[in-house]
Amino acid sequence: MEASAGLVAGSHNRNELVLIRGHEDPKPLRALSGQVCEICGDEVGLTVDGDLFVACNECGFPVCRPCYEYERREGTQNCPQCKTRYKRLKGSPRVAGDDDEEDIDDLEHEFNIDDENQQRQLEGNMQNSQITEAMLHGRMSYGRGPDDGDGNNTPQIPPIITGSRSVPVSGEFPITNGYGHGEVSSSLHKRIHPYPVSEPGSAKWDEKKEVSWKERMDDWKSKQGILGGGADPEDMDADVALNDEARQPLSRKVSIASSKVNPYRMVIVVRLVVLAFFLRYRILHPVPDAIGLWLVSIICEIWFAISWILDQFPKWFPIDRETYLDRLSLRYEREGEPSLLSAVDLFVSTVDPLKEPPLVTANTVLSILAVDYPVDKVSCYVSDDGASMLTFESLSETAEFARKWVPFCKKFGIEPRAPEFYFSLKVDYLKDKVQPTFVQERRAMKREYEEFKVRINALVAKAMKVPAEGWIMKDGTPWPGNNTRDHPGMIQVFLGHSGGHDTEGNELPRLVYVSREKRPGFQHHKKAGAMNALIRVSAVLTNAPFMLNLDCDHYINNSKAIREAMCFLMDPQVGRKVCYVQFPQRFDGIDVHDRYANRNTVFFDINMKGLDGIQGPVYVGTGCVFRRQALYGYNPPKGPKRPKMVTCDCCPCFGRKKRKHAKDGLPEGTADMGVDSDKEMLMSHMNFEKRFGQSAAFVTSTLMEEGGVPPSSSPAALLKEAIHVISCGYEDKTDWGLELGWIYGSITEDILTGFKMHCRGWRSVYCMPKRAAFKGSAPINLSDRLNQVLRWALGSVEIFFSRHSPLLYGYKNGNLKWLERFAYINTTIYPFTSLPLLAYCTLPAVCLLTGKFIMPSISTFASLFFIALFMSIFATGILEMRWSGVSIEEWWRNEQFWVIGGVSAHLFAVVQGLLKVLAGIDTNFTVTSKATGDEDDEFAELYAFKWTTLLIPPTTLLIINVIGVVAGISDAINNGYQSWGPLFGKLFFAFWVIVHLYPFLKGLMGRQNRTPTVVVIWSILLASIFSLLWVRIDPFIVRTKGPDVRQCGINC
């Protein structure tokens, strides 16, 4: 890719492609139907008569003469577009099949080719052509052709696959040797690997074919040090030690100490037994005078028990993991040799620059560009789904600042490598720094960053007022994204191989701006659609085998985070079955007490560790490194299975080995010959266009398991193909969003995407390095926090009602483990817990106002059930904190916000989800604001009040429970000492609700301890209406007949 070439904007459907340069007039890059070869990108050229060369007279598909000759000689001999057989043109050599043509253009200019060699070559080409036509309806070459004698090591790159209905796209045929003898492997089920230009230690067959076997063996032994005897024994021992170290596993699983986890499991079992006895007692002992209250409480308690089981048992096998970065370097990074680490494409997604400030996105991008990883293996793609010129210009400024920031970070080992957070660290920045120039260069860099911030702030201030004629670029060209709902696709390569160098002359990672095309009438699928567009763009331009996605507010806090993930993904023993490596989310800017459980420590440090011991953690939307092949919908490679044991007819029997039966009449042992994996079987039968879309270049990239793009592809051809794959209609009638990429159907596409991978048999890994890999920002304001939780819960409700519901989906292949399914079921049904939770939090007030209770008077023996249940609950929490390291304050904040979110955000999510399913009323996704408030106060946003209807239910619960407590105490005072005993149970119940809602109450009070008037009015109104209706209806009390005071008087 060529950096700084300009902004490429276009629409494949509208046949438009324009290059907008910084200070030049817009120029057409290449017309999609112009005089350019659609295969190699070169000019079509002219014939000997001076006319335009036309290869196919049927459709006029533009192909140059070299590609035409190659196709007739080595390929299918058909036009890529209309599939009509190419006729022999004037000046072209004769090939097999020309004898059947009636009109031969040129007979007097035959090439003299050796008949025997030509016949052998034609037979081989025809055989390969028939095989590929039968499998892919196109052309594909595999492997590497023989090198010529002149030392030409040009690699064989698989050509573009062209389907029967494929839209013609640009690409490159493989470059063969001068004689055109590029051989094709007979096995078309092998994966495609991009071969480097030259491999160390490889030699040409022409140079070795006359060497005897003995001489070659001696040569190999001498290279290994077996012969010659000149090697130093100490050096040999050191090399052997290094090689042994490099062969060791790159990571290991660390089980939790049995002294911590075994008591934890025992308490879970005890709690389950106690819970069963408790529910049995509650069901068998109803309350006759308050049967309604009793029935509601029983239903709620049964639901809570089911919810606890689904949440608790996936934590049965918690584990930790360790990585060995030194072994990774020994294995894949040898001194003096190119790095063999796999390439990684990093995705950053943003939508609204006013809610997601450009400075925040810039810090994320800068931390990516400065990551500790080979620069030629890193490519950063920024998705601007809002087509904002502010995002585009700020990214341009970021690319320029990166030329200074990146070498500074790598020279002094800066952590973290996001400048905003590095310069705001309240630590001794001189610790471990020994370079005498560090202080001077740090001051200069801080000044450079402050000037950079001023430039970004100027762009933001300018963007606040949109001109009437729309935004205009520096060269006078209107910004293509002025209409955010109707604009072409846009791609700008800011940093690349040419022009992407820092101030010290070192190469920088690639930085690419992408804004997918949007048109009215098309479904764009929000963030999931933007991520899928990035998958395709990156596959065309760089095609790294692994991808890391980050939210725009999540920067890389640990520069070695990618290496941590590679310890799992590149491990030859376990890495092939790992679909993604998930890192925990850590946050900056949260108050010390974490009032609203923003850190979510219980989930990330307890639940995710438990899932890692089963089939892997769920995908949580950011901070995750994916295997590209897993996102393409392929199944994991299957290892050899042990023979299953089946029972025979006799009894008793310990089982016998199950015999294999011949398949389709084939002998035993030959039924699976020729099939290397499930992927290869799938690729031999699938319809490429139906699955991946009508881009031959992209389809070819999906077969390259190790990544890479053809080096012969021109930048113009790649950019044109990249515009094609982000067109708004590209996904129509394909498997995108259904089986491929990020899955559509829910605003929480992360849970759904990970669930699909686990159902295919992949496993995931949870990586928790000592230094947090990524850090982000979280909404510390109460209203923003509740809206964020509402979005998550609504996504879970959508998944529950979709065809991908974990209750029903994924049983066919049996790849999803049962405890993993429990966890996924829990992630989809937890919002429905809001209904019984709301009812249960209302019961204390009802009991206090009516004088009734949900339980009858209990005996001493029955009270043991209640005591044992409470003790088991506390013991479970204490032992969880013991093996996970979570503090008691974090655990308690999580319990409090479970109630706060349950009676507010989760409740609204259930209502909105039911409206969407039953009535088709959709709700808009609101981006969580990442902007900060008053810069003078770090936590000013914590005390800010923002009105939302989500505040009404918790406030109402607080008021009615406080009223109930006052009424209950007043009644006990009036009725004497005997009424205090039953009152304590009701008061305990009411105080349980109030204590859990206490952080919510503090949020309402704000810094001035004043509740907004609108909240007070609404809550008092609802509480009054509820109380009056209760007094009037009194539904849960059995009325008894008494004396008629009208007949016998009041003292009867």
DRENKOLSE-550847 format. One record per residue (C-alpha): x, y, z. Coordinates in steps of 0.1 Angstrom, whole numbers, plus 5000, padded with zeros to 4 digits. Each point is the difference from the previous one (the first is absolute). Layout:
! residues N
XYZ
...
! end
This chain:
! residues 1052
500050005000
501150354992
499750255029
498750364995
498849934965
496750165007
496549915011
498449744978
496250034999
497649804978
497149784996
500249664983
496349994993
500050354984
503249944980
501850285017
503650035012
501850335007
503350095015
500050325020
503450145007
500950245027
500650314978
499049894966
496849984980
498149675003
501149764973
498449674989
502149725012
498849734977
496649954984
498749665008
499349944963
503150184986
502949894979
501749825029
500649635004
497649885026
502449735011
503450155003
499250384999
502250084970
498950174969
498249784975
502250124972
499649994962
500249744973
502650004972
497550194979
499750285026
496549905012
499049945036
500849655010
496749805007
500549665014
496349895001
497750114971
496949885019
500150245030
503150224995
501349935035
503350205001
503049775002
503550084988
501949774976
502449845026
497049905022
498149884969
503049794989
500549875036
496349905003
500049814967
503349835008
499749935038
496450065010
496549914990
500250174966
496750185009
499150365004
499850075038
496750194995
497849824974
501949665002
500249994962
503049824987
502750244987
500549984963
503550004985
500950364989
502650114976
503549955013
499049755027
501549655001
497849704995
498849815031
497849705005
496550054987
500950244972
499449724975
496349995008
499650374991
498650084966
501650354996
503750005007
501450365000
503649924993
501549704984
503250124985
501650135032
500249675019
502549965028
502349714997
499649815032
501249665007
497149774995
500849755027
500550275027
496950194989
497949695001
501249915035
499350365012
496650024984
498949675016
501150125034
498350344995
496749844988
500049765030
500550285025
497550224982
497349735002
500649955037
499850375009
497050054977
498249725018
500850145034
500050374998
498650094966
503150224996
503849995002
502349945029
503749905001
501649855031
503649955010
503050144983
501349954965
503649894993
502650285000
501950084968
503749974996
500650385003
499250015037
496550154996
498349925033
496750154990
497349835022
496949844988
497150185014
496549864996
498150194973
496650165005
497149765002
497250104976
496649855004
497449954973
498150315011
502850205016
500350364993
503350074982
502650135024
503650094999
502749765010
503349854989
500949674984
503049825014
503350084984
501549684985
503449944987
501050094965
498949684985
496550005016
500549665016
498350105033
498849675013
496749955019
499749765029
497749724993
498550025035
497750304999
498949955036
503350145014
500050335018
501550294983
503250145016
501650324988
503749914993
502750255007
502150124972
502949805012
500249755028
503249955020
501749674993
498049924969
501749934967
498849954964
499349654987
502050084969
503150055022
499449685020
498749764974
503449874990
501349975036
499949655014
498049915031
503149945020
501650334992
496850185010
499749815033
503650095008
499350364992
497049995024
502149845028
502850254997
497450285003
498649845032
503549965014
500049624999
503049994977
503150224999
500650005038
500850384999
497250115022
500850115036
498349775025
499150295023
498350184971
498249684990
498849965036
498750355000
498249964967
498549675012
498850175031
498450284980
498449764976
498649805029
498650315016
498550104967
498249674997
498350045034
496350105001
499450374997
497450005027
498749785028
496849955019
500350075037
497349845022
498750175030
501449855032
497949715013
500050155035
498050294985
497849854973
499049675017
498350175030
498450234975
498549714981
498949835032
498150315011
498350024967
498749655004
498950065035
498350324990
498149814972
498849745025
498950275025
498350194973
498049694990
498949945036
499150375004
497850014969
498349685011
499250155033
498750324985
497849824975
498549765027
499350285025
497850264984
498650315018
496249975001
499250365008
502450144974
499949744972
500850264973
503150135017
501249645006
499449894964
501850304986
503049945023
500249634991
500150084963
502750265005
502149775021
499849714975
501250234973
502850135021
501149645006
500149924963
501950324993
502549925027
500649654986
500650134965
502550265014
501749795025
500949674984
502050144970
502450115027
500749645010
503449984982
501850345005
503550024986
502950254995
502450014971
503750094996
501750114968
503749984991
501050294978
503649905000
499249674984
497950174974
503050224990
502349705000
497749814977
498950274975
502650275003
503649894992
502750265000
501050104965
496949844985
496650144991
497449975027
497749704995
497350145023
496550014983
498750334988
497150175018
497350234988
498750245027
496550144997
498850335016
496450094996
498450345006
496750164990
499450355014
503050225006
498050225024
499249715023
503249824994
502650295000
502649994973
502850045026
498849685017
500149814966
503450164992
501549865033
498749664992
501550014965
503450135013
500249725025
499449754972
502750154977
502549995029
499349645010
502949775006
499749784969
501749994967
498850314980
499649814968
497649765018
497650275013
497250184982
497550235016
496650064984
497850275014
496349974991
498150334998
496449894998
498950365003
502050114969
501150315020
502650234985
501050085036
501149645005
501850004967
501950325006
500949905036
501349674988
502250194975
501450205029
500549685020
502049844972
502350304999
500550005038
500649635000
503350064981
501350165031
498249815027
500749654989
503950025000
499950185034
497949715015
502349734986
503250175009
499150055037
497649705005
497150235009
496949845016
497250074993
500550114965
496950224998
501450365006
497050145019
500249735026
503849985001
500450375007
497249995026
501649725021
500550105036
503149795004
503850054998
500650014963
503849985006
499849665014
502249754981
501050274975
503850024995
500450194967
501350355007
497950154972
496749865013
498950315021
500850244971
498249794974
497049935023
499550385005
500350054962
497549724993
497650135026
500150344983
499449844966
497049815015
498550315014
500350174966
498449694985
497150035025
499550374990
499849904963
497449735008
498050245022
500050254972
498649744976
497349925026
499150365005
499750044962
497849704997
497450145025
498450214973
499349834967
500150224969
496850034980
501849874969
501649715019
503649945008
502650084975
503449844998
503350194997
500149974962
496450134996
498449664996
496749955019
500549745027
498449674987
498449935034
498050325004
496949794999
500749745027
497249774988
500850024963
503750014991
502549784981
502649785016
503250175009
503549875007
503250205008
503349845007
501850245023
503049785008
501449724979
503049864984
500850314981
499950325020
499349835033
503350085018
500650175033
502450295007
502949755004
499449834966
498449685015
497049854984
496650055017
497149775001
497250054975
497250235008
496849994979
496950215002
496849824989
496450124997
497749754984
497450104975
496550095012
496950044979
496350045009
498149674998
502849785011
500549835034
503450105014
499849805033
501750265022
503349905016
499849644989
499750114964
503050245004
502149735015
499249764971
501050274975
503350035018
500549634997
499750014962
502050324995
502949865021
499849674982
500550174966
502750255011
502149805026
498249685009
501649935034
499049665014
499150165034
497950315008
499750215032
496950225004
499950295024
497450275008
501250354993
500450075037
502049685008
503750064997
502949755002
501350035036
502549724996
502150024969
500649635000
496349915000
500149864964
503049785010
498049875029
497249904976
502449844976
501249775028
496749834997
499150044963
503449904987
500649715024
500449704977
498349775026
496850185010
499950314978
498449854969
496749955019
499950345016
497650244983
500750315021
501950125031
498050235022
501650255024
498250155030
498750354998
501650255023
499050365004
501550345008
498250305017
497849805023
499450135036
501949825028
496949835014
498649904965
496550105010
498249844970
502349704995
501550134968
503149785003
497849694999
502749815018
497849715011
499249924964
503650044986
501949845029
497549735011
497649904972
502550034972
502649795018
497449735006
499050004963
503749974990
500149665017
497149874979
500050124964
501250355003
498750355009
497350184981
500950284977
499350335016
500350244970
503550145004
503549905009
499849674981
502549854975
498249784974
501149734976
498850124966
499149654989
497649965030
498250324990
499649864965
497849725013
502549714997
500049725025
503149945022
502449724989
499149675015
502649785016
499949625001
497249865022
500249715023
497749714990
496750015018
498949725023
496649854994
498149735019
499549664984
497049775003
501449805028
499850125036
502050085021
502550164976
502550285004
499650094963
501949944969
501550214973
497650124974
500949884965
500150234971
497649924973
500750064963
498550324986
498249994967
501449664992
503650105005
502349765019
500850085036
502750265004
499450154966
496850185007
501750325010
503049994976
500650334982
498350215027
502450195022
497650205021
496550135002
501050334985
501449824969
496749814996
498150325004
502150194975
499649724974
496250034999
499150355011
498850284978
502650275005
497850294988
497149905023
502349975030
502650284996
498650244974
500950094965
503650105005
502549764985
502950165017
498349975034
499049644994
503649914992
501250175032
497649785021
502049694989
503350145011
500249865035
503350175007
498950334985
501850224975
499150164967
501549954966
503150224997
499350064963
496750175008
500150374992
498950255027
497350144976
498549664995
500049925037
498350335009
497449964973
499249655013
499950145036
497450254989
498049714985
499949805032
498750295021
497250094976
496650005017
498549724979
503049765003
498549785027
496749954983
499149634995
503249895018
500849845034
501450325015
498450065034
498449654999
503049775001
502950224992
501650295019
498250195027
496549855003
496950224994
496849995020
501050175032
501650335011
502349785022
501549844970
503049895021
498249745020
498349864969
503349984980
501949825027
497049765005
500149904964
503749925001
499649795031
497149814984
502449914971
502449845025
502550285004
501350085034
501150345013
502750115025
499950265028
503350195003
500750215031
503550144999
501450165031
499950344984
496550064986
500149964962
497450264992
498350285019
496950214991
497550245013
496749925017
497050225007
500250095037
496850204998
496949825013
497850074970
502749914974
500849685019
496449895001
499650074962
503149794993
498649725021
496750044982
501749954966
501849685012
496849865015
497950084969
502649824978
499649695023
496250014996
500450024962
502249705000
497649815023
497150054974
502249944970
500849674982
503450005017
498549975035
502449785021
496949815012
499449864966
503050064977
503149794996
498949655011
500649844965
503749955001
500449985038
503150235000
498850235027
500649875035
497250005025
501550235025
500950244973
496449994988
498850085035
502250314999
498550114967
496549935011
500650215031
501350294978
496750004981
497449955028
501650225027
497950314990
496849805007
501149975036
498950375003
496349895001
500249785032
502750235014
497650304997
497249805016
502349885028
501250355008
496450115003
498949735024
501750155031
498050324997
496849814994
500649785030
500750305022
496950194988
497749705004
501349845031
500449674981
503149804991
501149764972
500849725025
498149845028
501349985036
502949764998
501249745025
503549985013
500849714977
498750194969
502150305010
503149794994
499250004963
500150384999
503250025020
501749734979
499050184968
501350345011
503349845012
500549824967
499450324981
502650195020
502549704999
499749984962
500850374996
502949995024
501649694983
499550164966
501850315012
502849785014
500949824968
499450294977
501650285019
496950224997
499650245030
496949995022
499250364990
500049914963
497849705007
497650205020
499850284973
499249734975
497149875022
498650355004
500150094963
498449664992
496950125018
500250364987
500449894964
497549725004
497150225011
500850274974
502049934968
499349634998
496350065005
499950254972
502049774978
497449725004
497250244991
501850134970
501049654989
496449885002
498850314980
502649934973
499049634998
496350035002
499350354985
503150064979
500850325018
503850044998
502150215023
503050214989
503549925012
501550295019
503850035001
501350035036
501750335004
503749995006
500350385004
501150135034
498450285018
501750265022
503749954997
500750175033
498249715018
501049654990
496649865012
497750294992
498049774977
499349775029
497850275016
498350134969
496349924996
498549914967
496349924999
498949664988
496949795005
502349735013
500250185033
496249975008
499749635011
502950005025
498950335015
496549885004
501349685017
502050215024
497150225010
497549735005
502449795021
500950305022
496250075004
499649635009
502750025026
498450315016
496549844999
501249675015
501950165029
497050235007
497649705000
502349815024
500250295024
496350035001
499349635004
502449925028
502949775007
498549694984
500150154965
503750064999
501049644994
498349954966
501250364991
503749925000
499749754971
498250264979
502450285009
503049784991
498449944966
499350374994
503550115011
501549744976
498350194972
501050345012
503749915006
500349864965
498550314985
502250235021
502550094972
497050094979
498850235027
503450175002
499950054963
496750175002
501250245027
503050114980
502750215015
497650245016
497949725015
497050134981
497749774980
498750154968
496450125002
498849804971
501249675016
498350095033
496750094983
499849694979
501049765028
497650155026
497249994975
500649634992
500449915037
496850195009
498049834973
501349665010
499250065037
496550124993
499349724977
501349755026
497850145027
497049994978
500549664985
501949825028
500349684978
502349775020
498050005033
497349755008
497050195015
498349865031
496550065011
499450195033
497150145020
497750254985
500650325019
496850154986
497949755019
501749955034
502150315003
503750065000
500649825033
498349684990
! end
